[in-house]
Structure formats: structure tokens, C-alpha cells
């Protein structure tokens, strides 16, 4: 994935498509938040982080739930 190779701008397209296909895709919102942090866009990071936090108790593993909670704090 682009995100893992440090290609933050390129990753946005794929991650936004992922949440378009599955609006409850927790990990995609979390990764989008990280991408926007890396790009210095605090507002977009905050919005995606908030969406991930809303989804944290649904269809996620215990580790993902933990990461969502830690990222918000």
C-alpha cells in the first residue's frame, strides 16, 4: 500500500475509495487520519480520527479498538 511506503498523497485516493465502498471501514479512516497528520492537515486528520473513533466498537479487532482509543487520547 502507498501509505506503508511513505506515499501519503497517493494513499489518499485509495483510502477514500475504500471508505466510499465501505463507510464502516475503521482501518481506512484511521489510516486516512495518519496520512493527513503526516501531510500537516490537522482538520482532515481530526475528522477521519473522529469517524474511526465512532466505528471503533463495530467489526474491529481488540487491537484496532485499542489503537483508535489511544490515537484519540
N, CA, C and O atoms as a Tinker XYZ file with bonds, in Angstrom:
   292  protein
     1  N      0.828000   -1.177000    0.000000    73     2
     2  CA     0.000000    0.000000    0.000000    64     1     3
     3  C      0.877000    1.246000    0.000000    63     2     4     5
     4  O      1.975000    1.262000    0.557000    81     3
     5  N      0.365000    2.269000   -0.632000    73     3     6
     6  CA     1.098000    3.531000   -0.746000    64     5     7
     7  C      1.475000    4.103000    0.623000    63     6     8     9
     8  O      2.576000    4.624000    0.804000    81     7
     9  N      0.570000    4.002000    1.566000    73     7    10
    10  CA     0.786000    4.543000    2.907000    64     9    11
    11  C      2.031000    3.952000    3.561000    63    10    12    13
    12  O      2.818000    4.666000    4.183000    81    11
    13  N      2.195000    2.670000    3.416000    73    11    14
    14  CA     3.339000    1.992000    4.040000    64    13    15
    15  C      4.667000    2.377000    3.417000    63    14    16    17
    16  O      5.715000    2.240000    4.047000    81    15
    17  N      4.628000    2.856000    2.184000    73    15    18
    18  CA     5.855000    3.261000    1.501000    64    17    19
    19  C      6.094000    4.762000    1.600000    63    18    20    21
    20  O      6.975000    5.298000    0.928000    81    19
    21  N      5.320000    5.436000    2.429000    73    19    22
    22  CA     5.503000    6.858000    2.642000    64    21    23
    23  C      4.905000    7.730000    1.551000    63    22    24    25
    24  O      5.187000    8.927000    1.491000    81    23
    25  N      4.100000    7.159000    0.707000    73    23    26
    26  CA     3.466000    7.920000   -0.371000    64    25    27
    27  C      2.083000    8.383000    0.099000    63    26    28    29
    28  O      1.048000    7.868000   -0.326000    81    27
    29  N      2.111000    9.362000    0.980000    73    27    30
    30  CA     0.887000    9.800000    1.642000    64    29    31
    31  C     -0.159000   10.346000    0.677000    63    30    32    33
    32  O     -1.326000    9.962000    0.749000    81    31
    33  N      0.243000   11.225000   -0.214000    73    31    34
    34  CA    -0.738000   11.808000   -1.143000    64    33    35
    35  C     -1.381000   10.738000   -2.030000    63    34    36    37
    36  O     -2.583000   10.776000   -2.291000    81    35
    37  N     -0.581000    9.802000   -2.479000    73    35    38
    38  CA    -1.102000    8.725000   -3.323000    64    37    39
    39  C     -2.047000    7.818000   -2.534000    63    38    40    41
    40  O     -3.004000    7.279000   -3.090000    81    39
    41  N     -1.779000    7.656000   -1.250000    73    39    42
    42  CA    -2.603000    6.781000   -0.412000    64    41    43
    43  C     -4.009000    7.332000   -0.227000    63    42    44    45
    44  O     -4.961000    6.567000   -0.069000    81    43
    45  N     -4.147000    8.645000   -0.246000    73    43    46
    46  CA    -5.457000    9.257000   -0.014000    64    45    47
    47  C     -6.492000    8.731000   -1.002000    63    46    48    49
    48  O     -7.608000    8.391000   -0.609000    81    47
    49  N     -6.133000    8.662000   -2.270000    73    47    50
    50  CA    -7.070000    8.187000   -3.294000    64    49    51
    51  C     -7.588000    6.794000   -2.973000    63    50    52    53
    52  O     -8.788000    6.534000   -3.057000    81    51
    53  N     -6.678000    5.899000   -2.606000    73    51    54
    54  CA    -7.075000    4.519000   -2.316000    64    53    55
    55  C     -7.901000    4.421000   -1.036000    63    54    56    57
    56  O     -8.887000    3.687000   -0.979000    81    55
    57  N     -7.497000    5.155000   -0.028000    73    55    58
    58  CA    -8.214000    5.092000    1.246000    64    57    59
    59  C     -9.598000    5.721000    1.139000    63    58    60    61
    60  O    -10.560000    5.206000    1.710000    81    59
    61  N     -9.705000    6.822000    0.419000    73    59    62
    62  CA   -11.022000    7.426000    0.234000    64    61    63
    63  C    -11.939000    6.508000   -0.572000    63    62    64    65
    64  O    -13.142000    6.442000   -0.319000    81    63
    65  N    -11.370000    5.812000   -1.529000    73    63    66
    66  CA   -12.169000    4.838000   -2.292000    64    65    67
    67  C    -12.623000    3.699000   -1.376000    63    66    68    69
    68  O    -13.745000    3.206000   -1.495000    81    67
    69  N    -11.757000    3.293000   -0.475000    73    67    70
    70  CA   -12.102000    2.215000    0.462000    64    69    71
    71  C    -13.276000    2.608000    1.338000    63    70    72    73
    72  O    -14.180000    1.799000    1.549000    81    71
    73  N    -13.286000    3.837000    1.858000    73    71    74
    74  CA   -14.404000    4.245000    2.717000    64    73    75
    75  C    -15.650000    4.562000    1.897000    63    74    76    77
    76  O    -16.765000    4.530000    2.419000    81    75
    77  N    -15.462000    4.867000    0.619000    73    75    78
    78  CA   -16.616000    5.030000   -0.266000    64    77    79
    79  C    -17.312000    3.680000   -0.458000    63    78    80    81
    80  O    -18.540000    3.598000   -0.442000    81    79
    81  N    -16.517000    2.630000   -0.639000    73    79    82
    82  CA   -17.067000    1.286000   -0.817000    64    81    83
    83  C    -17.629000    0.721000    0.481000    63    82    84    85
    84  O    -18.633000    0.009000    0.476000    81    83
    85  N    -16.972000    1.044000    1.590000    73    83    86
    86  CA   -17.416000    0.546000    2.894000    64    85    87
    87  C    -17.312000    1.676000    3.913000    63    86    88    89
    88  O    -16.261000    1.861000    4.526000    81    87
    89  N    -18.387000    2.429000    4.097000    73    87    90
    90  CA   -18.371000    3.568000    5.017000    64    89    91
    91  C    -18.091000    3.202000    6.483000    63    90    92    93
    92  O    -17.933000    4.083000    7.327000    81    91
    93  N    -18.033000    1.906000    6.774000    73    91    94
    94  CA   -17.748000    1.482000    8.143000    64    93    95
    95  C    -16.361000    0.852000    8.252000    63    94    96    97
    96  O    -16.105000    0.074000    9.171000    81    95
    97  N    -15.483000    1.175000    7.340000    73    95    98
    98  CA   -14.137000    0.604000    7.279000    64    97    99
    99  C    -13.226000    1.366000    8.248000    63    98   100   101
   100  O    -12.551000    2.323000    7.870000    81    99
   101  N    -13.228000    0.924000    9.477000    73    99   102
   102  CA   -12.486000    1.572000   10.556000    64   101   103
   103  C    -11.030000    1.839000   10.204000    63   102   104   105
   104  O    -10.550000    2.963000   10.352000    81   103
   105  N    -10.330000    0.822000    9.745000    73   103   106
   106  CA    -8.893000    0.949000    9.490000    64   105   107
   107  C     -8.579000    1.988000    8.414000    63   106   108   109
   108  O     -7.563000    2.677000    8.495000    81   107
   109  N     -9.434000    2.099000    7.422000    73   107   110
   110  CA    -9.208000    3.091000    6.373000    64   109   111
   111  C     -9.316000    4.506000    6.936000    63   110   112   113
   112  O     -8.511000    5.371000    6.590000    81   111
   113  N    -10.292000    4.749000    7.791000    73   111   114
   114  CA   -10.410000    6.068000    8.428000    64   113   115
   115  C     -9.197000    6.349000    9.315000    63   114   116   117
   116  O     -8.677000    7.465000    9.335000    81   115
   117  N     -8.761000    5.341000   10.035000    73   115   118
   118  CA    -7.597000    5.524000   10.907000    64   117   119
   119  C     -6.359000    5.842000   10.084000    63   118   120   121
   120  O     -5.585000    6.731000   10.439000    81   119
   121  N     -6.170000    5.119000    8.988000    73   119   122
   122  CA    -5.007000    5.375000    8.130000    64   121   123
   123  C     -5.119000    6.741000    7.448000    63   122   124   125
   124  O     -4.118000    7.439000    7.294000    81   123
   125  N     -6.329000    7.123000    7.039000    73   123   126
   126  CA    -6.509000    8.455000    6.465000    64   125   127
   127  C     -6.124000    9.526000    7.474000    63   126   128   129
   128  O     -5.491000   10.521000    7.120000    81   127
   129  N     -6.496000    9.327000    8.703000    73   127   130
   130  CA    -6.122000   10.278000    9.743000    64   129   131
   131  C     -4.599000   10.382000    9.851000    63   130   132   133
   132  O     -4.052000   11.482000    9.939000    81   131
   133  N     -3.929000    9.249000    9.842000    73   131   134
   134  CA    -2.462000    9.249000    9.911000    64   133   135
   135  C     -1.841000    9.945000    8.703000    63   134   136   137
   136  O     -0.872000   10.691000    8.842000    81   135
   137  N     -2.394000    9.702000    7.528000    73   135   138
   138  CA    -1.890000   10.329000    6.304000    64   137   139
   139  C     -2.001000   11.845000    6.420000    63   138   140   141
   140  O     -1.054000   12.572000    6.119000    81   139
   141  N     -3.158000   12.308000    6.857000    73   139   142
   142  CA    -3.350000   13.751000    6.966000    64   141   143
   143  C     -2.462000   14.372000    8.043000    63   142   144   145
   144  O     -2.017000   15.510000    7.894000    81   143
   145  N     -2.204000   13.651000    9.107000    73   143   146
   146  CA    -1.242000   14.132000   10.101000    64   145   147
   147  C      0.124000   14.292000    9.445000    63   146   148   149
   148  O      0.788000   15.314000    9.619000    81   147
   149  N      0.538000   13.281000    8.693000    73   147   150
   150  CA     1.834000   13.326000    8.013000    64   149   151
   151  C      1.929000   14.488000    7.033000    63   150   152   153
   152  O      3.011000   15.033000    6.814000    81   151
   153  N      0.798000   14.867000    6.441000    73   151   154
   154  CA     0.780000   15.956000    5.468000    64   153   155
   155  C      0.537000   17.320000    6.111000    63   154   156   157
   156  O      0.545000   18.347000    5.432000    81   155
   157  N      0.323000   17.321000    7.407000    73   155   158
   158  CA     0.123000   18.577000    8.125000    64   157   159
   159  C     -1.276000   19.150000    8.035000    63   158   160   161
   160  O     -1.475000   20.334000    8.309000    81   159
   161  N     -2.251000   18.335000    7.656000    73   159   162
   162  CA    -3.643000   18.779000    7.560000    64   161   163
   163  C     -4.391000   18.321000    8.805000    63   162   164   165
   164  O     -5.040000   17.275000    8.805000    81   163
   165  N     -4.291000   19.107000    9.849000    73   163   166
   166  CA    -4.876000   18.744000   11.131000    64   165   167
   167  C     -6.381000   18.590000   11.108000    63   166   168   169
   168  O     -6.923000   17.717000   11.786000    81   167
   169  N     -7.075000   19.432000   10.334000    73   167   170
   170  CA    -8.532000   19.357000   10.289000    64   169   171
   171  C     -9.001000   18.040000    9.675000    63   170   172   173
   172  O     -9.880000   17.375000   10.224000    81   171
   173  N     -8.416000   17.662000    8.539000    73   171   174
   174  CA    -8.799000   16.396000    7.896000    64   173   175
   175  C     -8.415000   15.211000    8.785000    63   174   176   177
   176  O     -9.139000   14.218000    8.851000    81   175
   177  N     -7.282000   15.320000    9.460000    73   175   178
   178  CA    -6.856000   14.255000   10.372000    64   177   179
   179  C     -7.869000   14.095000   11.493000    63   178   180   181
   180  O     -8.252000   12.978000   11.842000    81   179
   181  N     -8.296000   15.208000   12.050000    73   179   182
   182  CA    -9.257000   15.182000   13.150000    64   181   183
   183  C    -10.593000   14.581000   12.706000    63   182   184   185
   184  O    -11.189000   13.786000   13.432000    81   183
   185  N    -11.063000   14.961000   11.512000    73   183   186
   186  CA   -12.331000   14.437000   11.011000    64   185   187
   187  C    -12.283000   12.924000   10.820000    63   186   188   189
   188  O    -13.211000   12.213000   11.204000    81   187
   189  N    -11.201000   12.440000   10.228000    73   187   190
   190  CA   -11.077000   10.999000    9.991000    64   189   191
   191  C    -10.851000   10.234000   11.282000    63   190   192   193
   192  O    -11.327000    9.108000   11.433000    81   191
   193  N    -10.137000   10.833000   12.203000    73   191   194
   194  CA    -9.916000   10.207000   13.502000    64   193   195
   195  C    -11.240000   10.090000   14.263000    63   194   196   197
   196  O    -11.508000    9.074000   14.905000    81   195
   197  N    -12.052000   11.125000   14.185000    73   195   198
   198  CA   -13.354000   11.104000   14.857000    64   197   199
   199  C    -14.252000   10.019000   14.260000    63   198   200   201
   200  O    -14.963000    9.322000   14.985000    81   199
   201  N    -14.212000    9.884000   12.934000    73   199   202
   202  CA   -15.021000    8.846000   12.284000    64   201   203
   203  C    -14.543000    7.455000   12.709000    63   202   204   205
   204  O    -15.354000    6.572000   12.988000    81   203
   205  N    -13.225000    7.270000   12.755000    73   203   206
   206  CA   -12.682000    5.984000   13.204000    64   205   207
   207  C    -13.129000    5.696000   14.637000    63   206   208   209
   208  O    -13.505000    4.571000   14.964000    81   207
   209  N    -13.085000    6.713000   15.479000    73   207   210
   210  CA   -13.479000    6.535000   16.871000    64   209   211
   211  C    -14.948000    6.130000   16.976000    63   210   212   213
   212  O    -15.303000    5.294000   17.807000    81   211
   213  N    -15.802000    6.719000   16.138000    73   211   214
   214  CA   -17.222000    6.344000   16.120000    64   213   215
   215  C    -17.405000    4.865000   15.792000    63   214   216   217
   216  O    -18.313000    4.214000   16.307000    81   215
   217  N    -16.538000    4.346000   14.935000    73   215   218
   218  CA   -16.665000    2.965000   14.464000    64   217   219
   219  C    -15.909000    1.951000   15.309000    63   218   220   221
   220  O    -16.005000    0.750000   15.057000    81   219
   221  N    -15.172000    2.402000   16.291000    73   219   222
   222  CA   -14.228000    1.528000   16.988000    64   221   223
   223  C    -14.853000    0.317000   17.662000    63   222   224   225
   224  O    -14.174000   -0.693000   17.847000    81   223
   225  N    -16.101000    0.387000   18.028000    73   223   226
   226  CA   -16.728000   -0.748000   18.713000    64   225   227
   227  C    -17.457000   -1.689000   17.764000    63   226   228   229
   228  O    -18.094000   -2.647000   18.203000    81   227
   229  N    -17.366000   -1.422000   16.483000    73   227   230
   230  CA   -18.044000   -2.256000   15.481000    64   229   231
   231  C    -17.018000   -3.005000   14.644000    63   230   232   233
   232  O    -16.030000   -2.415000   14.208000    81   231
   233  N    -17.230000   -4.246000   14.421000    73   231   234
   234  CA   -16.453000   -5.049000   13.478000    64   233   235
   235  C    -14.948000   -4.791000   13.500000    63   234   236   237
   236  O    -14.307000   -4.829000   12.450000    81   235
   237  N    -14.387000   -4.535000   14.645000    73   235   238
   238  CA   -12.946000   -4.334000   14.718000    64   237   239
   239  C    -12.345000   -5.299000   15.722000    63   238   240   241
   240  O    -13.019000   -5.788000   16.629000    81   239
   241  N    -11.083000   -5.554000   15.539000    73   239   242
   242  CA   -10.392000   -6.417000   16.480000    64   241   243
   243  C    -10.104000   -5.639000   17.760000    63   242   244   245
   244  O    -10.234000   -4.415000   17.797000    81   243
   245  N     -9.724000   -6.340000   18.776000    73   243   246
   246  CA    -9.383000   -5.697000   20.037000    64   245   247
   247  C     -8.198000   -4.745000   19.841000    63   246   248   249
   248  O     -8.172000   -3.658000   20.418000    81   247
   249  N     -7.224000   -5.152000   19.031000    73   247   250
   250  CA    -6.067000   -4.293000   18.770000    64   249   251
   251  C     -6.485000   -2.996000   18.059000    63   250   252   253
   252  O     -6.002000   -1.918000   18.406000    81   251
   253  N     -7.378000   -3.099000   17.068000    73   251   254
   254  CA    -7.839000   -1.907000   16.358000    64   253   255
   255  C     -8.606000   -0.980000   17.306000    63   254   256   257
   256  O     -8.454000    0.241000   17.255000    81   255
   257  N     -9.425000   -1.572000   18.161000    73   255   258
   258  CA   -10.165000   -0.786000   19.136000    64   257   259
   259  C     -9.194000   -0.028000   20.042000    63   258   260   261
   260  O     -9.395000    1.154000   20.322000    81   259
   261  N     -8.154000   -0.702000   20.494000    73   259   262
   262  CA    -7.139000   -0.074000   21.333000    64   261   263
   263  C     -6.462000    1.072000   20.591000    63   262   264   265
   264  O     -6.294000    2.157000   21.147000    81   263
   265  N     -6.073000    0.840000   19.341000    73   263   266
   266  CA    -5.405000    1.883000   18.561000    64   265   267
   267  C     -6.294000    3.102000   18.366000    63   266   268   269
   268  O     -5.813000    4.233000   18.427000    81   267
   269  N     -7.573000    2.888000   18.135000    73   267   270
   270  CA    -8.497000    4.017000   17.968000    64   269   271
   271  C     -8.571000    4.824000   19.239000    63   270   272   273
   272  O     -8.563000    6.054000   19.190000    81   271
   273  N     -8.642000    4.167000   20.364000    73   271   274
   274  CA    -8.745000    4.858000   21.637000    64   273   275
   275  C     -7.465000    5.600000   21.957000    63   274   276   277
   276  O     -7.519000    6.743000   22.413000    81   275
   277  N     -6.325000    4.991000   21.734000    73   275   278
   278  CA    -5.044000    5.619000   22.023000    64   277   279
   279  C     -4.825000    6.815000   21.107000    63   278   280   281
   280  O     -4.322000    7.845000   21.555000    81   279
   281  N     -5.190000    6.700000   19.839000    73   279   282
   282  CA    -4.955000    7.763000   18.875000    64   281   283
   283  C     -5.745000    9.006000   19.253000    63   282   284   285
   284  O     -5.256000   10.121000   19.073000    81   283
   285  N     -6.963000    8.838000   19.776000    73   283   286
   286  CA    -7.814000    9.960000   20.145000    64   285   287
   287  C     -7.262000   10.672000   21.369000    63   286   288   289
   288  O     -7.300000   11.899000   21.455000    81   287
   289  N     -6.758000    9.907000   22.298000    73   287   290
   290  CA    -6.275000   10.489000   23.561000    64   289   291
   291  C     -5.044000   11.227000   23.328000    63   290   292
   292  O     -4.477000   11.793000   24.263000    81   291
